């Protein structure tokens, strides 16, 4: 397609709407009704897409949680070791692969919108090769988990247990890498229910596998780590079989292609900032928990901040689903050369996100006096958690809103810009503010979370500003040009 043809296809809806706007008040009224119907139709599409994605995020996230729950029955040392291992694995492995895989939301989503269906399979293979290669150095880091943890001052006994746990979990890295690629491949086609079914089956099987390996085989905490590995591979195998044999993937999966070996650098150029963008955010929250250990009464502060973080991640799974939905819609619309469709999708999702954030915030405040009892019987902990919950409500609201805006950014391919925004928001604003509130002003753990809120506020302001000044027609042209570079348009 020549550039002149691109401009024509993009500008036609604008000219068409301008002509219609001059046809009289009666027609304008009809148009408003049409816009209302378009808004409602778009909202239905997004909720139909976001619902399963939220469930998938929660089901896949719960695999590690279930394993740690089983390990908790083995004793305090086993639980501490598994918890530290899980946190270390998330920071040094899973979050990196999750970020790299997010680049497919741009490549596959825009290719699908441009009807370059065969390119989805090529992009997925290219991503798989890249993420599997990246998993090798990450596996080496996991192998030396104990050494690294001791070097940064952690308890030697707990570090040794964490090191053993992560060594048994190393094969899960490679499965997780493939799983991220398969998820994005299907998500960008709006084909999310197979992901929901396979994730549900995997979670149910994981409970049985975990129970057998932890209690019946005598492996203990090593069995819990092995169960995570087995479950991730089960999920991968189920999705591979679906992609291979389902008629819905006939156009998008045409078999292995040498084309996947070409232009790997284009994926890396977008994948690296995608990983940085997500890791900067994930790491800042983990850093807050580490800082809580330096406060007076560190056991209380660490316990409450851990409860806060677990609560935050649980709610964040809703935002992840909404972010995935808007990323898919925006990338599809831009790839198809429909800038107004992308703008409408973002407006609809903003309304959904604000509504969801308000509901979650109200619920969080209402349950503040009982939420801590789910985690502890200590009155001091329960009372502290109750005081933290209003701050959590505000952070969940802001985090959900920024997650949606970040999803739209991934759909546009703005990962480089978002990486810079996250760097400034979390490491220039959030962490210094947390240190100021907690240690200088002596507000304690609540001060640490107030710092996170400052960073989230900065991130939201920056992302809102970027989206408000966006020229969507220009973004559609960029999307078409990106597709042209990776495959010919039909």
C-alpha positions in Angstrom: 0.0 0.0 0.0 1.3 3.4 -1.0 1.5 6.3 1.5 -1.1 8.2 -0.5 -3.5 5.4 -0.1 -2.8 5.2 3.6 -3.6 8.9 4.0 -6.8 8.5 2.0 -8.0 5.6 4.1 -7.3 7.4 7.3 -8.8 10.8 6.3 -12.0 9.5 4.7 -13.9 8.9 8.0 -12.9 12.5 9.1 -14.2 14.1 5.9 -17.3 11.8 6.0 -18.2 13.0 9.5 -17.6 16.6 8.6 -20.0 16.4 5.7 -22.6 14.8 7.9 -22.3 17.5 10.6 -23.6 20.1 8.1 -26.9 18.3 7.3 -29.0 19.8 10.0 -30.1 19.5 13.6 -32.2 16.4 13.0 -29.4 14.5 11.5 -27.0 15.6 14.3 -29.5 14.2 16.8 -29.5 10.9 14.9 -25.7 11.0 15.0 -25.7 11.5 18.7 -27.9 8.5 19.1 -25.5 6.5 16.9 -22.5 7.7 18.9 -24.4 6.5 22.1 -25.0 3.1 20.5 -21.3 3.0 19.4 -20.2 3.7 23.0 -22.4 1.0 24.4 -21.4 -1.5 21.7 -17.7 -0.7 22.4 -18.3 -1.1 26.2 -19.9 -4.5 25.7 -16.9 -5.6 23.5 -14.4 -4.5 26.0 -16.1 -6.1 29.0 -16.5 -9.3 27.0 -12.8 -9.2 26.4 -11.7 -7.9 29.8 -13.7 -10.4 31.9 -11.9 -13.5 30.8 -8.5 -11.7 30.9 -9.1 -10.7 34.5 -9.9 -14.3 35.4 -6.9 -15.6 33.5 -4.6 -13.1 35.3 -5.9 -14.3 38.7 -5.8 -18.0 37.9 -2.2 -17.8 36.6 -1.2 -15.6 39.6 -2.7 -18.0 42.1 -0.3 -20.9 41.1 2.5 -19.5 43.2 0.1 -18.4 46.0 -1.3 -22.0 46.2 2.1 -23.5 46.4 3.1 -21.1 49.2 -0.1 -21.9 51.1 0.8 -25.6 51.0 4.4 -24.8 52.1 3.0 -22.8 55.0 1.9 -26.1 56.7 5.4 -27.3 56.7 6.7 -24.8 59.3 7.8 -21.2 59.7 11.2 -21.7 58.1 9.8 -23.4 55.0 7.2 -20.6 54.6 9.7 -17.8 55.0 12.1 -19.5 52.5 9.3 -20.1 49.9 8.0 -16.5 50.3 11.4 -15.0 49.8 12.0 -17.3 46.8 8.8 -16.4 45.2 9.5 -12.7 45.6 13.0 -13.1 44.3 11.7 -15.1 41.3 9.1 -12.5 40.5 11.6 -9.6 40.6 14.4 -11.4 38.7 12.5 -13.6 36.3 8.7 -13.5 35.9 8.4 -9.7 35.7 11.1 -9.5 33.1 9.5 -12.2 30.8 6.1 -10.6 31.3 7.5 -7.3 30.2 9.3 -8.6 27.2 6.2 -10.6 26.1 4.1 -7.4 26.3 5.7 -6.2 23.1 3.5 -8.7 21.3 0.5 -6.6 22.2 1.8 -4.0 19.8 3.1 -6.2 17.0 0.4 -8.9 17.0 -2.4 -6.4 17.8 -1.6 -4.1 15.0 -0.9 -6.9 12.5 -4.3 -8.4 13.3 -6.0 -5.0 12.8 -4.3 -4.7 9.4 -5.5 -8.2 8.5 -1.9 -9.5 8.2 -3.0 -12.7 10.0 0.0 -14.9 9.2 2.3 -12.3 10.8 0.8 -13.1 14.2 2.4 -16.6 14.1 5.7 -15.1 12.9 5.7 -12.5 15.7 4.9 -15.2 18.3 7.7 -17.5 17.1 10.1 -14.5 17.1 9.1 -13.7 20.7 9.4 -17.3 21.8 12.9 -17.5 20.5 13.9 -14.3 22.2 12.3 -15.1 25.6 13.7 -18.6 25.7 17.2 -17.2 25.0 16.6 -14.6 27.8 15.5 -17.3 30.2 19.0 -18.9 30.2 20.8 -16.0 32.0 17.7 -15.6 34.2 18.0 -19.3 35.1 21.6 -18.7 36.1 20.5 -16.0 38.5 17.9 -18.3 40.0 20.6 -21.0 40.4 22.6 -18.7 42.6 19.6 -17.3 44.6 21.0 -18.3 47.9 24.4 -16.7 47.3 22.8 -13.5 46.1 20.4 -13.3 49.0 23.2 -13.8 51.6 25.4 -11.2 49.8 22.6 -8.6 50.3 22.4 -9.4 54.0 19.5 -11.9 54.2 19.3 -14.7 56.8 21.6 -17.6 55.7 19.1 -20.3 56.7 16.2 -18.7 54.9 18.4 -17.9 51.9 19.5 -21.5 51.6 15.8 -22.7 51.6 14.9 -20.0 49.0 17.8 -21.1 46.9 16.7 -24.7 46.9 13.1 -23.7 46.1 14.2 -21.6 43.1 16.5 -24.2 41.7 13.6 -26.7 41.5 11.5 -23.9 39.9 14.0 -23.1 37.1 12.2 -25.1 34.4 9.1 -23.0 35.0 11.0 -20.0 33.6 11.0 -21.5 30.1 7.3 -22.5 30.4 6.4 -19.0 31.6 8.2 -17.5 28.6 6.2 -19.6 26.1 3.0 -19.0 28.1 3.4 -15.2 27.8 3.8 -15.5 24.0 0.8 -17.8 23.6 -1.4 -15.6 25.8 -0.6 -12.4 23.8 -1.0 -14.3 20.5 -4.6 -15.3 21.4 -5.4 -12.1 23.3 -4.7 -9.8 20.4 -7.1 -11.9 18.3 -9.9 -11.3 20.9 -9.8 -15.0 21.4 -9.6 -15.2 25.2 -11.9 -18.0 26.3 -9.4 -20.8 25.5 -7.0 -19.0 27.8 -9.7 -18.9 30.5 -10.5 -22.6 30.2 -6.8 -23.8 30.1 -5.9 -21.6 33.1 -8.9 -22.9 35.1 -8.0 -26.5 34.3 -4.3 -25.8 35.2 -5.3 -24.2 38.6 -7.5 -27.2 39.5 -4.7 -29.7 38.5 -2.2 -27.6 40.4 -4.0 -28.1 43.7 -3.8 -31.8 43.3 -0.3 -31.9 42.0 0.9 -29.6 44.8 -0.8 -31.7 47.5 0.7 -34.9 46.2 4.2 -33.5 45.8 4.3 -31.6 49.1 2.7 -34.1 51.4 2.7 -37.5 49.8 6.0 -37.7 47.9 8.1 -36.4 50.8 9.6 -33.6 48.7 8.2 -30.9 51.0 8.9 -27.3 49.8 10.8 -28.7 46.8 7.6 -30.4 45.7 5.7 -27.1 45.8 8.3 -25.6 43.5 8.2 -28.6 41.2 4.4 -28.3 41.1 4.6 -24.7 39.8 6.9 -26.0 37.0 4.6 -28.9 36.1 1.5 -26.6 36.1 3.0 -24.0 33.9 4.1 -26.6 31.4 0.6 -28.2 31.5 -0.9 -24.8 30.6 1.6 -24.3 27.8 0.8 -27.7 26.3 -2.9 -27.1 26.4 -2.6 -23.8 24.6 -0.2 -25.3 22.1 -2.7 -28.0 21.2 -5.5 -25.4 20.9 -3.4 -23.2 18.6 -2.3 -26.2 16.5 -5.7 -27.9 16.1 -8.4 -25.1 16.5 -10.0 -23.8 13.3 -10.0 -20.3 14.8 -6.2 -20.1 14.5 -5.9 -21.4 10.9 -5.1 -18.0 9.5 -2.9 -16.8 12.3 -0.9 -20.0 12.8 0.5 -21.3 9.5 3.3 -23.4 11.0 6.9 -22.8 11.7 8.6 -20.2 9.5 12.2 -19.1 8.9 10.8 -15.6 8.7 10.8 -15.6 12.5 14.6 -15.7 12.5 14.7 -12.4 10.6 14.5 -8.9 12.1 14.6 -10.2 15.7 16.2 -6.8 16.6 12.9 -5.0 15.9 11.2 -7.2 18.6 14.1 -6.6 21.0 13.9 -2.8 20.4 10.3 -2.8 21.6 10.6 -5.7 24.1 13.4 -4.2 26.2 11.6 -1.0 27.0 8.4 -3.1 27.6 10.3 -5.1 30.2 11.9 -1.9 31.7 8.4 -0.3 31.8 6.9 -3.1 33.8 9.9 -4.0 36.0 10.4 -0.5 37.2 6.8 -0.5 38.5 7.0 -4.0 40.0 10.4 -3.5 41.7 9.3 -0.2 43.4 6.5 -2.0 45.3 8.9 -4.8 46.4 11.4 -2.1 47.4 8.8 -0.6 49.8 8.5 -3.9 51.6 12.3 -4.2 51.9 12.4 -0.6 53.3 9.8 -1.5 55.9 12.4 -3.8 57.5 14.5 -0.8 58.4 11.8 0.9 60.4 11.3 0.7 64.2 9.4 -2.5 65.0 10.3 -4.1 61.7 8.2 -7.3 62.3 5.0 -5.3 62.6 5.8 -3.0 59.7 6.9 -5.8 57.4 3.9 -7.9 58.2 1.5 -5.0 57.5 3.3 -3.9 54.3 3.3 -7.5 53.1 -0.5 -7.7 53.7 -0.9 -4.4 51.8 1.2 -5.6 48.9 -0.6 -8.9 48.6 -3.9 -7.0 48.7 -2.7 -4.5 46.1 -1.5 -7.3 43.7 -4.8 -9.1 44.1 -6.8 -6.0 43.0 -4.2 -5.3 40.4 -5.2 -8.5 38.5 -8.5 -6.7 37.6 -6.5 -3.8 36.2 -4.2 -6.2 34.3 -7.3 -7.6 32.5 -8.7 -4.1 31.7 -5.2 -3.0 30.5 -5.0 -6.1 28.3 -8.4 -5.4 26.8 -7.7 -1.8 25.9 -4.3 -2.7 24.5 -5.9 -5.1 22.2 -8.7 -2.8 21.1 -6.3 0.2 20.5 -3.7 -1.9 18.6 -6.4 -3.6 16.4 -8.1 -0.2 15.6 -4.8 1.5 14.8 -3.6 -1.4 12.7 -6.8 -1.3 10.7 -6.3 2.5 10.1 -9.3 3.5 12.3 -8.0 6.3 14.6 -11.5 7.3 15.7 -12.1 3.7 16.8 -9.0 3.7 18.9 -10.0 7.0 20.5 -13.5 5.7 21.3 -12.0 2.5 22.8 -9.8 4.5 25.1 -12.7 6.8 26.2 -14.9 3.8 27.0 -12.2 2.1 28.9 -11.5 5.2 31.0 -15.1 5.2 32.1 -15.0 1.5 32.9 -11.7 2.0 34.9 -13.0 5.0 36.8 -16.2 3.0 37.7 -14.2 -0.1 38.7 -11.7 1.9 40.8 -14.5 3.7 42.6 -16.3 0.4 43.5 -13.1 -1.2 44.6 -12.1 1.8 46.7 -15.4 1.9 48.5 -15.3 -1.9 49.2 -11.7 -1.5 50.5 -12.7 1.2 52.9 -15.8 -0.8 54.1 -13.8 -3.9 54.9 -10.9 -2.1 56.6 -11.7 -3.3 60.1 -12.0 -7.0 59.2 -9.5 -7.4 56.4 -6.5 -7.8 58.7 -8.1 -10.7 60.5 -7.8 -12.8 57.4 -4.0 -12.5 57.8 -3.4 -12.3 61.5 -4.9 -12.8 64.9 -2.7 -10.1 66.4 -4.8 -7.1 67.4 -1.9 -4.8 66.7 -1.6 -6.0 63.1 -5.4 -5.9 62.5 -5.6 -2.3 63.8 -2.6 -1.2 61.7 -4.0 -2.8 58.5 -7.3 -0.9 59.2 -5.4 2.4 59.2 -3.6 1.4 56.0 -6.8 0.5 54.0 -7.8 4.0 53.0 -4.4 4.5 51.5 -4.7 1.2 49.7 -8.1 2.3 48.4 -6.5 5.5 46.9 -3.5 3.6 45.5 -5.7 0.9 43.9 -7.8 3.6 42.2 -4.7 5.3 40.8 -3.0 2.1 39.9 -6.0 0.8 38.0 -6.3 4.1 36.1 -2.6 4.1 35.1 -2.8 0.4 34.1 -5.5 1.2 31.6 -3.5 4.2 30.2 -0.4 2.0 30.1 -2.3 -0.6 28.2 -3.4 1.9 25.6 0.2 3.0 25.4 1.3 -0.6 24.6 -1.3 -0.8 21.9 0.3 2.3 20.3 3.9 1.1 20.8 4.9 3.8 23.3 6.9 1.5 25.5 10.1 3.7 25.3 8.1 6.8 26.5 6.4 4.8 29.3 9.7 3.4 30.5 10.9 7.0 31.0 7.7 8.0 32.7 7.8 5.0 35.1 11.5 5.8 35.9 10.6 9.3 36.9 7.4 8.4 38.7 8.8 5.6 40.8 12.5 6.4 41.3 12.5 10.2 41.2 9.2 10.7 43.0 7.8 7.5 44.7 10.9 6.0 46.5 12.4 9.4 47.6 9.0 10.5 48.9 8.6 7.2 50.7 11.9 7.6 52.4 11.0 11.2 53.3 7.7 10.3 54.8 8.8 7.1 56.6 12.2 8.0 57.9 12.5 11.8 58.0 8.9 12.7 59.0 8.6 9.4 61.0 5.2 8.4 59.6 6.4 4.8 59.4 4.9 2.2 57.0 2.0 4.4 56.1 4.6 7.0 55.0 6.1 4.3 52.6 2.8 3.8 51.0 2.2 7.5 50.8 5.3 7.7 48.7 3.9 5.1 46.3 0.8 7.1 46.0 2.9 10.2 45.1 4.6 8.2 42.3 1.3 6.8 41.0 -0.1 10.3 40.9 2.8 11.5 38.9 2.5 8.6 36.5 -1.2 9.2 36.0 -0.7 12.9 35.3 2.0 12.1 32.8 0.0 9.4 31.0 -3.2 11.6 30.9 -1.2 14.4 29.4 0.3 12.1 26.7 -3.1 10.7 25.8 -4.7 14.1 25.8 -2.2 15.5 23.2 -2.2 12.4 21.0 -2.8 12.8 17.3 -4.6 9.5 16.7 -4.5 9.9 12.9 -0.7 10.1 13.1 -0.6 7.0 15.4 -2.7 5.0 12.9 -0.2 5.9 10.2 2.7 4.8 12.4 0.9 1.5 13.1 0.4 0.9 9.4 4.1 1.7 8.7 5.1 -0.7 11.5 3.1 -3.5 9.9 4.6 -2.7 6.5 8.1 -3.2 7.9 7.3 -6.6 9.1 5.0 -7.9 6.3 3.2 -6.8 3.2 -0.4 -5.6 3.6 -3.0 -7.5 1.7 
